[in-house]
Amino acid sequence: MEAQTAIKVVALCGSLRKGSYNRGLLRAAMEISKSIKGMEIEYVDISPLPFLNTDLEVDGTYPPVVEAFRQKILTADSVLFGSPEYNYSVTGPLKNAIDWASRPPNLWADKTAAILSAGGGFGGGRAQYHLRQIGVYVDLHFINKPEFFLNAFQSPAKFDSDGNLIDAAAKERIKAVLLSLHAFTLQLQGKCEG
């Protein structure tokens, strides 16, 4: 059997809250990814990014924290979003991060992506659909299936008091998302046969 090419995934959380359930989903994904040959996930903190302001762009450069963030996006093959839903949309911090990396040159172009969401009701589904719309413009390629939405408040408990995912079924669903993202990334990059 031919060795699979490793893909580098950056994980971005739209919630800045310490005990964020969406960050808990990303932590679980990072742990699960260790069992998937050829996948490396790195969490990238978006909280230090300043609000997008083109006055901060000087002579074609960005503030150091923005340059460091952009470099992480540039060197990634794929993006895994942990996206809560705020007012039927993505969060301000996540949109800000997307905007910084879309400044010329657009660093999202031709990357694959997947979304994990936890919340009430629909579990962040409307935010996912809005994120997919944003992705069209910045040329991100999202996996279509499986989708992952989790009602974080439904019994039995899905998370512990620190925001860590404890639901075994949800972990299996995350693994399915990661496997799909891995296969889609390799296919898009032309790194796999057939």
Salt bridges, closest charged atoms under 4 A:
GLU31 OE1 - LYS34 NZ 3.22
GLU42 OE2 - LYS72 NZ 2.62
GLU57 OE2 - ARG103 NE 2.61
GLU85 OE2 - ARG126 NE 2.78
ASP99 OD1 - LYS95 NZ 2.65
ASP110 OD1 - HIS141 NE2 3.25
ASP139 OD1 - HIS141 NE2 3.57
